[in-house]
Amino acid sequence: RDDLPTLVSGDYKNNDNLSLKPGVYAIYAKRGKGEIRFAGKLYKLDDALFVRAQKQPGNVKNAVIYEESPKIFIGEDSKISVKGDRKFLVSFVKR
């Protein structure tokens, strides 16, 4: 289930340049390190969790990522700011 978007550094607004159904998502770094600004909070992320989760079988990967990543509620007009090193990629896991 890798149909959720992967974001590079930049500013995003749901239903503008981001398309997610409203709900709770875990947000994690797929590559590199950086930070996410969302709803007035700053989340520092790096890809160590993703690398560790890749060693798990099948859907255990997403369960590990979901449990150990920050959860955010994405609404109709939610804004997310992504800043990080050149390789920084972030994505989402939904339960």
PyMOL Python script that loads the backbone (N, CA, C, O; Angstrom):
from pymol import cmd

cmd.read_pdbstr("""\
ATOM      1  N   ARG A   1       0.829  -1.198   0.000  1.00  0.00           N
ATOM      2  CA  ARG A   1       0.000   0.000   0.000  1.00  0.00           C
ATOM      3  C   ARG A   1       0.862   1.245   0.000  1.00  0.00           C
ATOM      4  O   ARG A   1       0.902   1.979   0.987  1.00  0.00           O
ATOM      5  N   ASP A   2       1.541   1.482  -1.087  1.00  0.00           N
ATOM      6  CA  ASP A   2       2.395   2.658  -1.163  1.00  0.00           C
ATOM      7  C   ASP A   2       1.747   3.711  -2.055  1.00  0.00           C
ATOM      8  O   ASP A   2       2.430   4.395  -2.818  1.00  0.00           O
ATOM      9  N   ASP A   3       0.415   3.837  -1.953  1.00  0.00           N
ATOM     10  CA  ASP A   3      -0.304   4.765  -2.811  1.00  0.00           C
ATOM     11  C   ASP A   3      -0.421   6.157  -2.203  1.00  0.00           C
ATOM     12  O   ASP A   3      -1.008   7.047  -2.818  1.00  0.00           O
ATOM     13  N   LEU A   4       0.128   6.361  -1.006  1.00  0.00           N
ATOM     14  CA  LEU A   4       0.104   7.680  -0.392  1.00  0.00           C
ATOM     15  C   LEU A   4       1.280   8.497  -0.925  1.00  0.00           C
ATOM     16  O   LEU A   4       2.330   7.938  -1.245  1.00  0.00           O
ATOM     17  N   PRO A   5       1.109   9.817  -1.020  1.00  0.00           N
ATOM     18  CA  PRO A   5       2.137  10.642  -1.659  1.00  0.00           C
ATOM     19  C   PRO A   5       3.454  10.680  -0.893  1.00  0.00           C
ATOM     20  O   PRO A   5       3.493  10.510   0.326  1.00  0.00           O
ATOM     21  N   THR A   6       4.519  10.904  -1.634  1.00  0.00           N
ATOM     22  CA  THR A   6       5.843  11.169  -1.076  1.00  0.00           C
ATOM     23  C   THR A   6       6.148  12.631  -1.363  1.00  0.00           C
ATOM     24  O   THR A   6       6.010  13.087  -2.498  1.00  0.00           O
ATOM     25  N   LEU A   7       6.562  13.368  -0.336  1.00  0.00           N
ATOM     26  CA  LEU A   7       6.790  14.803  -0.470  1.00  0.00           C
ATOM     27  C   LEU A   7       8.271  15.138  -0.384  1.00  0.00           C
ATOM     28  O   LEU A   7       9.013  14.537   0.393  1.00  0.00           O
ATOM     29  N   VAL A   8       8.691  16.105  -1.193  1.00  0.00           N
ATOM     30  CA  VAL A   8      10.033  16.676  -1.110  1.00  0.00           C
ATOM     31  C   VAL A   8       9.905  18.000  -0.352  1.00  0.00           C
ATOM     32  O   VAL A   8       8.797  18.390   0.016  1.00  0.00           O
ATOM     33  N   SER A   9      11.016  18.692  -0.113  1.00  0.00           N
ATOM     34  CA  SER A   9      10.955  19.978   0.578  1.00  0.00           C
ATOM     35  C   SER A   9      10.014  20.933  -0.148  1.00  0.00           C
ATOM     36  O   SER A   9      10.030  21.031  -1.375  1.00  0.00           O
ATOM     37  N   GLY A  10       9.202  21.626   0.625  1.00  0.00           N
ATOM     38  CA  GLY A  10       8.253  22.582   0.057  1.00  0.00           C
ATOM     39  C   GLY A  10       7.063  22.771   0.974  1.00  0.00           C
ATOM     40  O   GLY A  10       7.000  22.202   2.064  1.00  0.00           O
ATOM     41  N   ASP A  11       6.116  23.582   0.514  1.00  0.00           N
ATOM     42  CA  ASP A  11       4.895  23.847   1.268  1.00  0.00           C
ATOM     43  C   ASP A  11       3.724  23.197   0.548  1.00  0.00           C
ATOM     44  O   ASP A  11       3.607  23.278  -0.675  1.00  0.00           O
ATOM     45  N   TYR A  12       2.868  22.558   1.314  1.00  0.00           N
ATOM     46  CA  TYR A  12       1.751  21.807   0.750  1.00  0.00           C
ATOM     47  C   TYR A  12       0.452  22.194   1.442  1.00  0.00           C
ATOM     48  O   TYR A  12       0.429  22.500   2.634  1.00  0.00           O
ATOM     49  N   LYS A  13      -0.625  22.173   0.672  1.00  0.00           N
ATOM     50  CA  LYS A  13      -1.964  22.401   1.230  1.00  0.00           C
ATOM     51  C   LYS A  13      -2.875  21.315   0.679  1.00  0.00           C
ATOM     52  O   LYS A  13      -2.931  21.084  -0.529  1.00  0.00           O
ATOM     53  N   ASN A  14      -3.593  20.650   1.588  1.00  0.00           N
ATOM     54  CA  ASN A  14      -4.486  19.578   1.152  1.00  0.00           C
ATOM     55  C   ASN A  14      -5.565  20.134   0.219  1.00  0.00           C
ATOM     56  O   ASN A  14      -6.095  21.224   0.438  1.00  0.00           O
ATOM     57  N   ASN A  15      -5.870  19.376  -0.804  1.00  0.00           N
ATOM     58  CA  ASN A  15      -6.828  19.732  -1.855  1.00  0.00           C
ATOM     59  C   ASN A  15      -6.326  20.863  -2.745  1.00  0.00           C
ATOM     60  O   ASN A  15      -7.103  21.450  -3.498  1.00  0.00           O
ATOM     61  N   ASP A  16      -5.029  21.173  -2.663  1.00  0.00           N
ATOM     62  CA  ASP A  16      -4.409  22.134  -3.564  1.00  0.00           C
ATOM     63  C   ASP A  16      -3.285  21.380  -4.269  1.00  0.00           C
ATOM     64  O   ASP A  16      -3.472  20.880  -5.378  1.00  0.00           O
ATOM     65  N   ASN A  17      -2.109  21.296  -3.623  1.00  0.00           N
ATOM     66  CA  ASN A  17      -1.006  20.524  -4.202  1.00  0.00           C
ATOM     67  C   ASN A  17      -0.731  19.240  -3.414  1.00  0.00           C
ATOM     68  O   ASN A  17       0.340  18.644  -3.533  1.00  0.00           O
ATOM     69  N   LEU A  18      -1.702  18.827  -2.616  1.00  0.00           N
ATOM     70  CA  LEU A  18      -1.638  17.578  -1.856  1.00  0.00           C
ATOM     71  C   LEU A  18      -3.046  16.998  -1.859  1.00  0.00           C
ATOM     72  O   LEU A  18      -4.022  17.733  -1.713  1.00  0.00           O
ATOM     73  N   SER A  19      -3.152  15.693  -2.025  1.00  0.00           N
ATOM     74  CA  SER A  19      -4.481  15.086  -2.091  1.00  0.00           C
ATOM     75  C   SER A  19      -4.570  13.898  -1.136  1.00  0.00           C
ATOM     76  O   SER A  19      -4.214  12.773  -1.484  1.00  0.00           O
ATOM     77  N   LEU A  20      -5.055  14.175   0.075  1.00  0.00           N
ATOM     78  CA  LEU A  20      -5.246  13.129   1.081  1.00  0.00           C
ATOM     79  C   LEU A  20      -6.671  13.199   1.608  1.00  0.00           C
ATOM     80  O   LEU A  20      -7.212  14.287   1.807  1.00  0.00           O
ATOM     81  N   LYS A  21      -7.275  12.044   1.833  1.00  0.00           N
ATOM     82  CA  LYS A  21      -8.595  12.017   2.462  1.00  0.00           C
ATOM     83  C   LYS A  21      -8.428  12.445   3.916  1.00  0.00           C
ATOM     84  O   LYS A  21      -7.453  12.054   4.559  1.00  0.00           O
ATOM     85  N   PRO A  22      -9.361  13.243   4.451  1.00  0.00           N
ATOM     86  CA  PRO A  22      -9.258  13.637   5.857  1.00  0.00           C
ATOM     87  C   PRO A  22      -9.129  12.411   6.764  1.00  0.00           C
ATOM     88  O   PRO A  22      -9.793  11.396   6.556  1.00  0.00           O
ATOM     89  N   GLY A  23      -8.267  12.525   7.764  1.00  0.00           N
ATOM     90  CA  GLY A  23      -8.063  11.433   8.705  1.00  0.00           C
ATOM     91  C   GLY A  23      -6.724  11.545   9.398  1.00  0.00           C
ATOM     92  O   GLY A  23      -5.970  12.494   9.177  1.00  0.00           O
ATOM     93  N   VAL A  24      -6.436  10.570  10.234  1.00  0.00           N
ATOM     94  CA  VAL A  24      -5.181  10.545  10.991  1.00  0.00           C
ATOM     95  C   VAL A  24      -4.142   9.756  10.200  1.00  0.00           C
ATOM     96  O   VAL A  24      -4.402   8.645   9.740  1.00  0.00           O
ATOM     97  N   TYR A  25      -2.973  10.348  10.055  1.00  0.00           N
ATOM     98  CA  TYR A  25      -1.863   9.728   9.339  1.00  0.00           C
ATOM     99  C   TYR A  25      -0.622   9.758  10.215  1.00  0.00           C
ATOM    100  O   TYR A  25      -0.428  10.686  11.001  1.00  0.00           O
ATOM    101  N   ALA A  26       0.214   8.744  10.078  1.00  0.00           N
ATOM    102  CA  ALA A  26       1.560   8.801  10.641  1.00  0.00           C
ATOM    103  C   ALA A  26       2.430   9.375   9.533  1.00  0.00           C
ATOM    104  O   ALA A  26       2.303   8.984   8.373  1.00  0.00           O
ATOM    105  N   ILE A  27       3.312  10.298   9.888  1.00  0.00           N
ATOM    106  CA  ILE A  27       4.200  10.895   8.896  1.00  0.00           C
ATOM    107  C   ILE A  27       5.628  10.483   9.232  1.00  0.00           C
ATOM    108  O   ILE A  27       6.032  10.523  10.394  1.00  0.00           O
ATOM    109  N   TYR A  28       6.393  10.087   8.216  1.00  0.00           N
ATOM    110  CA  TYR A  28       7.734   9.565   8.466  1.00  0.00           C
ATOM    111  C   TYR A  28       8.677   9.948   7.327  1.00  0.00           C
ATOM    112  O   TYR A  28       8.245  10.301   6.230  1.00  0.00           O
ATOM    113  N   ALA A  29       9.975   9.868   7.616  1.00  0.00           N
ATOM    114  CA  ALA A  29      10.995  10.142   6.599  1.00  0.00           C
ATOM    115  C   ALA A  29      11.321   8.855   5.857  1.00  0.00           C
ATOM    116  O   ALA A  29      11.662   7.845   6.471  1.00  0.00           O
ATOM    117  N   LYS A  30      11.214   8.897   4.538  1.00  0.00           N
ATOM    118  CA  LYS A  30      11.618   7.760   3.706  1.00  0.00           C
ATOM    119  C   LYS A  30      13.111   7.815   3.418  1.00  0.00           C
ATOM    120  O   LYS A  30      13.768   6.784   3.271  1.00  0.00           O
ATOM    121  N   ARG A  31      13.640   9.040   3.338  1.00  0.00           N
ATOM    122  CA  ARG A  31      15.057   9.209   3.027  1.00  0.00           C
ATOM    123  C   ARG A  31      15.534  10.543   3.585  1.00  0.00           C
ATOM    124  O   ARG A  31      14.798  11.531   3.578  1.00  0.00           O
ATOM    125  N   GLY A  32      16.769  10.562   4.067  1.00  0.00           N
ATOM    126  CA  GLY A  32      17.365  11.797   4.554  1.00  0.00           C
ATOM    127  C   GLY A  32      16.838  12.208   5.913  1.00  0.00           C
ATOM    128  O   GLY A  32      16.240  11.412   6.638  1.00  0.00           O
ATOM    129  N   LYS A  33      17.075  13.486   6.246  1.00  0.00           N
ATOM    130  CA  LYS A  33      16.547  13.998   7.510  1.00  0.00           C
ATOM    131  C   LYS A  33      16.143  15.453   7.351  1.00  0.00           C
ATOM    132  O   LYS A  33      16.658  16.182   6.504  1.00  0.00           O
ATOM    133  N   GLY A  34      15.200  15.848   8.198  1.00  0.00           N
ATOM    134  CA  GLY A  34      14.688  17.206   8.122  1.00  0.00           C
ATOM    135  C   GLY A  34      13.572  17.394   9.120  1.00  0.00           C
ATOM    136  O   GLY A  34      13.505  16.712  10.143  1.00  0.00           O
ATOM    137  N   GLU A  35      12.688  18.340   8.805  1.00  0.00           N
ATOM    138  CA  GLU A  35      11.610  18.637   9.735  1.00  0.00           C
ATOM    139  C   GLU A  35      10.320  18.942   8.991  1.00  0.00           C
ATOM    140  O   GLU A  35      10.318  19.387   7.843  1.00  0.00           O
ATOM    141  N   ILE A  36       9.233  18.686   9.689  1.00  0.00           N
ATOM    142  CA  ILE A  36       7.890  18.944   9.190  1.00  0.00           C
ATOM    143  C   ILE A  36       7.267  19.965  10.125  1.00  0.00           C
ATOM    144  O   ILE A  36       7.309  19.800  11.344  1.00  0.00           O
ATOM    145  N   ARG A  37       6.696  21.009   9.569  1.00  0.00           N
ATOM    146  CA  ARG A  37       5.923  21.944  10.387  1.00  0.00           C
ATOM    147  C   ARG A  37       4.453  21.715  10.044  1.00  0.00           C
ATOM    148  O   ARG A  37       4.050  21.814   8.885  1.00  0.00           O
ATOM    149  N   PHE A  38       3.661  21.409  11.069  1.00  0.00           N
ATOM    150  CA  PHE A  38       2.248  21.107  10.860  1.00  0.00           C
ATOM    151  C   PHE A  38       1.450  21.579  12.067  1.00  0.00           C
ATOM    152  O   PHE A  38       1.774  21.225  13.200  1.00  0.00           O
ATOM    153  N   ALA A  39       0.418  22.369  11.838  1.00  0.00           N
ATOM    154  CA  ALA A  39      -0.490  22.835  12.902  1.00  0.00           C
ATOM    155  C   ALA A  39       0.280  23.450  14.074  1.00  0.00           C
ATOM    156  O   ALA A  39      -0.031  23.189  15.236  1.00  0.00           O
ATOM    157  N   GLY A  40       1.282  24.266  13.757  1.00  0.00           N
ATOM    158  CA  GLY A  40       2.036  24.962  14.796  1.00  0.00           C
ATOM    159  C   GLY A  40       3.068  24.119  15.516  1.00  0.00           C
ATOM    160  O   GLY A  40       3.732  24.609  16.429  1.00  0.00           O
ATOM    161  N   LYS A  41       3.219  22.865  15.129  1.00  0.00           N
ATOM    162  CA  LYS A  41       4.210  21.988  15.768  1.00  0.00           C
ATOM    163  C   LYS A  41       5.316  21.654  14.787  1.00  0.00           C
ATOM    164  O   LYS A  41       5.105  21.615  13.575  1.00  0.00           O
ATOM    165  N   LEU A  42       6.496  21.415  15.332  1.00  0.00           N
ATOM    166  CA  LEU A  42       7.652  21.040  14.529  1.00  0.00           C
ATOM    167  C   LEU A  42       8.027  19.596  14.850  1.00  0.00           C
ATOM    168  O   LEU A  42       8.208  19.239  16.014  1.00  0.00           O
ATOM    169  N   TYR A  43       8.138  18.780  13.824  1.00  0.00           N
ATOM    170  CA  TYR A  43       8.525  17.377  13.983  1.00  0.00           C
ATOM    171  C   TYR A  43       9.845  17.159  13.265  1.00  0.00           C
ATOM    172  O   TYR A  43       9.943  17.394  12.061  1.00  0.00           O
ATOM    173  N   LYS A  44      10.860  16.713  13.992  1.00  0.00           N
ATOM    174  CA  LYS A  44      12.153  16.395  13.373  1.00  0.00           C
ATOM    175  C   LYS A  44      12.155  14.912  13.022  1.00  0.00           C
ATOM    176  O   LYS A  44      11.869  14.062  13.865  1.00  0.00           O
ATOM    177  N   LEU A  45      12.481  14.615  11.772  1.00  0.00           N
ATOM    178  CA  LEU A  45      12.422  13.238  11.290  1.00  0.00           C
ATOM    179  C   LEU A  45      13.718  12.848  10.597  1.00  0.00           C
ATOM    180  O   LEU A  45      14.395  13.686  10.001  1.00  0.00           O
ATOM    181  N   ASP A  46      14.054  11.565  10.683  1.00  0.00           N
ATOM    182  CA  ASP A  46      15.129  11.026   9.847  1.00  0.00           C
ATOM    183  C   ASP A  46      14.713   9.629   9.407  1.00  0.00           C
ATOM    184  O   ASP A  46      13.730   9.075   9.897  1.00  0.00           O
ATOM    185  N   ASP A  47      15.478   9.068   8.473  1.00  0.00           N
ATOM    186  CA  ASP A  47      15.060   7.803   7.857  1.00  0.00           C
ATOM    187  C   ASP A  47      15.447   6.549   8.641  1.00  0.00           C
ATOM    188  O   ASP A  47      15.270   5.441   8.135  1.00  0.00           O
ATOM    189  N   ALA A  48      15.971   6.692   9.866  1.00  0.00           N
ATOM    190  CA  ALA A  48      16.389   5.514  10.646  1.00  0.00           C
ATOM    191  C   ALA A  48      15.222   4.551  10.885  1.00  0.00           C
ATOM    192  O   ALA A  48      15.393   3.336  10.783  1.00  0.00           O
ATOM    193  N   LEU A  49      14.045   5.083  11.201  1.00  0.00           N
ATOM    194  CA  LEU A  49      12.868   4.238  11.440  1.00  0.00           C
ATOM    195  C   LEU A  49      12.483   3.490  10.165  1.00  0.00           C
ATOM    196  O   LEU A  49      12.203   2.292  10.214  1.00  0.00           O
ATOM    197  N   PHE A  50      12.465   4.178   9.030  1.00  0.00           N
ATOM    198  CA  PHE A  50      12.099   3.547   7.760  1.00  0.00           C
ATOM    199  C   PHE A  50      13.087   2.438   7.410  1.00  0.00           C
ATOM    200  O   PHE A  50      12.680   1.357   6.984  1.00  0.00           O
ATOM    201  N   VAL A  51      14.373   2.697   7.585  1.00  0.00           N
ATOM    202  CA  VAL A  51      15.410   1.701   7.287  1.00  0.00           C
ATOM    203  C   VAL A  51      15.201   0.466   8.167  1.00  0.00           C
ATOM    204  O   VAL A  51      15.281  -0.664   7.685  1.00  0.00           O
ATOM    205  N   ARG A  52      14.931   0.685   9.458  1.00  0.00           N
ATOM    206  CA  ARG A  52      14.701  -0.431  10.384  1.00  0.00           C
ATOM    207  C   ARG A  52      13.433  -1.198  10.006  1.00  0.00           C
ATOM    208  O   ARG A  52      13.415  -2.428  10.042  1.00  0.00           O
ATOM    209  N   ALA A  53      12.377  -0.473   9.644  1.00  0.00           N
ATOM    210  CA  ALA A  53      11.104  -1.116   9.296  1.00  0.00           C
ATOM    211  C   ALA A  53      11.225  -1.969   8.037  1.00  0.00           C
ATOM    212  O   ALA A  53      10.510  -2.962   7.897  1.00  0.00           O
ATOM    213  N   GLN A  54      12.115  -1.602   7.123  1.00  0.00           N
ATOM    214  CA  GLN A  54      12.276  -2.351   5.875  1.00  0.00           C
ATOM    215  C   GLN A  54      12.758  -3.776   6.117  1.00  0.00           C
ATOM    216  O   GLN A  54      12.612  -4.640   5.253  1.00  0.00           O
ATOM    217  N   LYS A  55      13.330  -4.021   7.286  1.00  0.00           N
ATOM    218  CA  LYS A  55      13.823  -5.360   7.609  1.00  0.00           C
ATOM    219  C   LYS A  55      12.696  -6.275   8.088  1.00  0.00           C
ATOM    220  O   LYS A  55      12.903  -7.473   8.286  1.00  0.00           O
ATOM    221  N   GLN A  56      11.499  -5.704   8.273  1.00  0.00           N
ATOM    222  CA  GLN A  56      10.344  -6.472   8.752  1.00  0.00           C
ATOM    223  C   GLN A  56       9.584  -7.071   7.568  1.00  0.00           C
ATOM    224  O   GLN A  56       9.653  -6.550   6.455  1.00  0.00           O
ATOM    225  N   PRO A  57       8.860  -8.163   7.809  1.00  0.00           N
ATOM    226  CA  PRO A  57       8.065  -8.760   6.727  1.00  0.00           C
ATOM    227  C   PRO A  57       6.810  -7.944   6.416  1.00  0.00           C
ATOM    228  O   PRO A  57       6.252  -7.286   7.294  1.00  0.00           O
ATOM    229  N   GLY A  58       6.375  -7.994   5.161  1.00  0.00           N
ATOM    230  CA  GLY A  58       5.106  -7.460   4.672  1.00  0.00           C
ATOM    231  C   GLY A  58       4.501  -6.285   5.397  1.00  0.00           C
ATOM    232  O   GLY A  58       5.121  -5.229   5.524  1.00  0.00           O
ATOM    233  N   ASN A  59       3.256  -6.477   5.883  1.00  0.00           N
ATOM    234  CA  ASN A  59       2.549  -5.361   6.499  1.00  0.00           C
ATOM    235  C   ASN A  59       3.044  -5.022   7.899  1.00  0.00           C
ATOM    236  O   ASN A  59       2.566  -4.060   8.499  1.00  0.00           O
ATOM    237  N   VAL A  60       3.985  -5.785   8.429  1.00  0.00           N
ATOM    238  CA  VAL A  60       4.602  -5.425   9.711  1.00  0.00           C
ATOM    239  C   VAL A  60       5.378  -4.114   9.533  1.00  0.00           C
ATOM    240  O   VAL A  60       5.475  -3.317  10.465  1.00  0.00           O
ATOM    241  N   LYS A  61       5.932  -3.895   8.328  1.00  0.00           N
ATOM    242  CA  LYS A  61       6.665  -2.650   8.035  1.00  0.00           C
ATOM    243  C   LYS A  61       5.822  -1.440   8.377  1.00  0.00           C
ATOM    244  O   LYS A  61       6.241  -0.575   9.147  1.00  0.00           O
ATOM    245  N   ASN A  62       4.604  -1.380   7.789  1.00  0.00           N
ATOM    246  CA  ASN A  62       3.740  -0.227   8.018  1.00  0.00           C
ATOM    247  C   ASN A  62       3.299  -0.119   9.466  1.00  0.00           C
ATOM    248  O   ASN A  62       3.152   0.986   9.987  1.00  0.00           O
ATOM    249  N   ALA A  63       3.087  -1.253  10.124  1.00  0.00           N
ATOM    250  CA  ALA A  63       2.687  -1.233  11.534  1.00  0.00           C
ATOM    251  C   ALA A  63       3.787  -0.613  12.389  1.00  0.00           C
ATOM    252  O   ALA A  63       3.506   0.196  13.273  1.00  0.00           O
ATOM    253  N   VAL A  64       5.038  -0.989  12.130  1.00  0.00           N
ATOM    254  CA  VAL A  64       6.177  -0.438  12.871  1.00  0.00           C
ATOM    255  C   VAL A  64       6.265   1.070  12.636  1.00  0.00           C
ATOM    256  O   VAL A  64       6.411   1.845  13.580  1.00  0.00           O
ATOM    257  N   ILE A  65       6.176   1.474  11.378  1.00  0.00           N
ATOM    258  CA  ILE A  65       6.248   2.904  11.051  1.00  0.00           C
ATOM    259  C   ILE A  65       5.103   3.656  11.725  1.00  0.00           C
ATOM    260  O   ILE A  65       5.318   4.708  12.328  1.00  0.00           O
ATOM    261  N   TYR A  66       3.892   3.120  11.624  1.00  0.00           N
ATOM    262  CA  TYR A  66       2.727   3.809  12.193  1.00  0.00           C
ATOM    263  C   TYR A  66       2.871   3.983  13.701  1.00  0.00           C
ATOM    264  O   TYR A  66       2.621   5.065  14.231  1.00  0.00           O
ATOM    265  N   GLU A  67       3.270   2.930  14.384  1.00  0.00           N
ATOM    266  CA  GLU A  67       3.365   2.984  15.847  1.00  0.00           C
ATOM    267  C   GLU A  67       4.411   3.985  16.322  1.00  0.00           C
ATOM    268  O   GLU A  67       4.222   4.627  17.354  1.00  0.00           O
ATOM    269  N   GLU A  68       5.507   4.127  15.589  1.00  0.00           N
ATOM    270  CA  GLU A  68       6.638   4.910  16.088  1.00  0.00           C
ATOM    271  C   GLU A  68       6.769   6.295  15.465  1.00  0.00           C
ATOM    272  O   GLU A  68       7.713   7.022  15.774  1.00  0.00           O
ATOM    273  N   SER A  69       5.841   6.670  14.597  1.00  0.00           N
ATOM    274  CA  SER A  69       5.901   7.978  13.940  1.00  0.00           C
ATOM    275  C   SER A  69       4.885   8.938  14.546  1.00  0.00           C
ATOM    276  O   SER A  69       3.894   8.510  15.138  1.00  0.00           O
ATOM    277  N   PRO A  70       5.140  10.264  14.393  1.00  0.00           N
ATOM    278  CA  PRO A  70       4.141  11.233  14.856  1.00  0.00           C
ATOM    279  C   PRO A  70       2.841  11.080  14.067  1.00  0.00           C
ATOM    280  O   PRO A  70       2.866  10.839  12.860  1.00  0.00           O
ATOM    281  N   LYS A  71       1.705  11.220  14.758  1.00  0.00           N
ATOM    282  CA  LYS A  71       0.398  11.149  14.100  1.00  0.00           C
ATOM    283  C   LYS A  71      -0.114  12.576  13.914  1.00  0.00           C
ATOM    284  O   LYS A  71      -0.023  13.404  14.821  1.00  0.00           O
ATOM    285  N   ILE A  72      -0.648  12.849  12.736  1.00  0.00           N
ATOM    286  CA  ILE A  72      -1.231  14.157  12.471  1.00  0.00           C
ATOM    287  C   ILE A  72      -2.617  13.956  11.870  1.00  0.00           C
ATOM    288  O   ILE A  72      -2.864  12.977  11.166  1.00  0.00           O
ATOM    289  N   PHE A  73      -3.520  14.895  12.155  1.00  0.00           N
ATOM    290  CA  PHE A  73      -4.849  14.836  11.548  1.00  0.00           C
ATOM    291  C   PHE A  73      -4.858  15.756  10.337  1.00  0.00           C
ATOM    292  O   PHE A  73      -4.693  16.969  10.467  1.00  0.00           O
ATOM    293  N   ILE A  74      -5.049  15.179   9.171  1.00  0.00           N
ATOM    294  CA  ILE A  74      -5.127  15.947   7.932  1.00  0.00           C
ATOM    295  C   ILE A  74      -6.595  16.269   7.669  1.00  0.00           C
ATOM    296  O   ILE A  74      -7.426  15.373   7.521  1.00  0.00           O
ATOM    297  N   GLY A  75      -6.895  17.556   7.614  1.00  0.00           N
ATOM    298  CA  GLY A  75      -8.247  17.998   7.284  1.00  0.00           C
ATOM    299  C   GLY A  75      -8.300  18.504   5.850  1.00  0.00           C
ATOM    300  O   GLY A  75      -7.319  18.415   5.112  1.00  0.00           O
ATOM    301  N   GLU A  76      -9.457  19.036   5.463  1.00  0.00           N
ATOM    302  CA  GLU A  76      -9.672  19.499   4.085  1.00  0.00           C
ATOM    303  C   GLU A  76      -8.615  20.506   3.624  1.00  0.00           C
ATOM    304  O   GLU A  76      -8.133  20.418   2.495  1.00  0.00           O
ATOM    305  N   ASP A  77      -8.248  21.465   4.491  1.00  0.00           N
ATOM    306  CA  ASP A  77      -7.325  22.541   4.092  1.00  0.00           C
ATOM    307  C   ASP A  77      -6.021  22.524   4.880  1.00  0.00           C
ATOM    308  O   ASP A  77      -5.366  23.559   4.997  1.00  0.00           O
ATOM    309  N   SER A  78      -5.631  21.379   5.420  1.00  0.00           N
ATOM    310  CA  SER A  78      -4.406  21.300   6.221  1.00  0.00           C
ATOM    311  C   SER A  78      -3.187  21.719   5.413  1.00  0.00           C
ATOM    312  O   SER A  78      -3.083  21.446   4.217  1.00  0.00           O
ATOM    313  N   LYS A  79      -2.258  22.398   6.108  1.00  0.00           N
ATOM    314  CA  LYS A  79      -1.011  22.828   5.470  1.00  0.00           C
ATOM    315  C   LYS A  79       0.159  22.113   6.129  1.00  0.00           C
ATOM    316  O   LYS A  79       0.198  21.950   7.348  1.00  0.00           O
ATOM    317  N   ILE A  80       1.108  21.692   5.305  1.00  0.00           N
ATOM    318  CA  ILE A  80       2.312  21.014   5.786  1.00  0.00           C
ATOM    319  C   ILE A  80       3.508  21.688   5.132  1.00  0.00           C
ATOM    320  O   ILE A  80       3.516  21.926   3.924  1.00  0.00           O
ATOM    321  N   SER A  81       4.519  21.994   5.939  1.00  0.00           N
ATOM    322  CA  SER A  81       5.763  22.536   5.409  1.00  0.00           C
ATOM    323  C   SER A  81       6.864  21.502   5.641  1.00  0.00           C
ATOM    324  O   SER A  81       7.041  21.020   6.760  1.00  0.00           O
ATOM    325  N   VAL A  82       7.596  21.165   4.591  1.00  0.00           N
ATOM    326  CA  VAL A  82       8.646  20.148   4.638  1.00  0.00           C
ATOM    327  C   VAL A  82       9.977  20.823   4.334  1.00  0.00           C
ATOM    328  O   VAL A  82      10.122  21.483   3.305  1.00  0.00           O
ATOM    329  N   LYS A  83      10.956  20.657   5.233  1.00  0.00           N
ATOM    330  CA  LYS A  83      12.290  21.221   5.031  1.00  0.00           C
ATOM    331  C   LYS A  83      13.318  20.188   5.449  1.00  0.00           C
ATOM    332  O   LYS A  83      13.201  19.585   6.516  1.00  0.00           O
ATOM    333  N   GLY A  84      14.326  19.983   4.611  1.00  0.00           N
ATOM    334  CA  GLY A  84      15.343  19.020   5.006  1.00  0.00           C
ATOM    335  C   GLY A  84      16.526  19.025   4.076  1.00  0.00           C
ATOM    336  O   GLY A  84      16.667  19.902   3.223  1.00  0.00           O
ATOM    337  N   ASP A  85      17.388  18.021   4.252  1.00  0.00           N
ATOM    338  CA  ASP A  85      18.549  17.913   3.381  1.00  0.00           C
ATOM    339  C   ASP A  85      18.091  17.570   1.963  1.00  0.00           C
ATOM    340  O   ASP A  85      16.911  17.316   1.722  1.00  0.00           O
ATOM    341  N   ARG A  86      19.034  17.567   1.044  1.00  0.00           N
ATOM    342  CA  ARG A  86      18.710  17.386  -0.374  1.00  0.00           C
ATOM    343  C   ARG A  86      17.959  16.099  -0.660  1.00  0.00           C
ATOM    344  O   ARG A  86      17.156  16.033  -1.591  1.00  0.00           O
ATOM    345  N   LYS A  87      18.220  15.082   0.139  1.00  0.00           N
ATOM    346  CA  LYS A  87      17.620  13.760  -0.100  1.00  0.00           C
ATOM    347  C   LYS A  87      16.293  13.569   0.626  1.00  0.00           C
ATOM    348  O   LYS A  87      15.637  12.543   0.447  1.00  0.00           O
ATOM    349  N   PHE A  88      15.889  14.539   1.440  1.00  0.00           N
ATOM    350  CA  PHE A  88      14.753  14.366   2.347  1.00  0.00           C
ATOM    351  C   PHE A  88      13.458  14.087   1.596  1.00  0.00           C
ATOM    352  O   PHE A  88      13.025  14.878   0.758  1.00  0.00           O
ATOM    353  N   LEU A  89      12.846  12.944   1.914  1.00  0.00           N
ATOM    354  CA  LEU A  89      11.536  12.555   1.387  1.00  0.00           C
ATOM    355  C   LEU A  89      10.673  12.111   2.555  1.00  0.00           C
ATOM    356  O   LEU A  89      11.125  11.340   3.401  1.00  0.00           O
ATOM    357  N   VAL A  90       9.443  12.587   2.611  1.00  0.00           N
ATOM    358  CA  VAL A  90       8.528  12.142   3.660  1.00  0.00           C
ATOM    359  C   VAL A  90       7.288  11.527   3.034  1.00  0.00           C
ATOM    360  O   VAL A  90       6.904  11.867   1.915  1.00  0.00           O
ATOM    361  N   SER A  91       6.671  10.621   3.771  1.00  0.00           N
ATOM    362  CA  SER A  91       5.439  10.009   3.300  1.00  0.00           C
ATOM    363  C   SER A  91       4.544   9.712   4.497  1.00  0.00           C
ATOM    364  O   SER A  91       4.844  10.098   5.627  1.00  0.00           O
ATOM    365  N   PHE A  92       3.451   9.027   4.232  1.00  0.00           N
ATOM    366  CA  PHE A  92       2.403   8.815   5.215  1.00  0.00           C
ATOM    367  C   PHE A  92       2.032   7.343   5.310  1.00  0.00           C
ATOM    368  O   PHE A  92       2.187   6.581   4.355  1.00  0.00           O
ATOM    369  N   VAL A  93       1.541   6.961   6.480  1.00  0.00           N
ATOM    370  CA  VAL A  93       0.924   5.653   6.674  1.00  0.00           C
ATOM    371  C   VAL A  93      -0.428   5.934   7.310  1.00  0.00           C
ATOM    372  O   VAL A  93      -0.521   6.710   8.261  1.00  0.00           O
ATOM    373  N   LYS A  94      -1.464   5.313   6.793  1.00  0.00           N
ATOM    374  CA  LYS A  94      -2.810   5.481   7.360  1.00  0.00           C
ATOM    375  C   LYS A  94      -3.298   4.133   7.859  1.00  0.00           C
ATOM    376  O   LYS A  94      -3.053   3.102   7.233  1.00  0.00           O
ATOM    377  N   ARG A  95      -3.983   4.147   8.979  1.00  0.00           N
ATOM    378  CA  ARG A  95      -4.541   2.913   9.532  1.00  0.00           C
ATOM    379  C   ARG A  95      -6.012   2.827   9.237  1.00  0.00           C
ATOM    380  O   ARG A  95      -6.663   1.856   9.623  1.00  0.00           O
TER     381      ARG A  95
END
""", "prot")
cmd.dss("prot")
cmd.show_as("cartoon", "prot")
cmd.util.cbc("prot")
cmd.orient("prot")
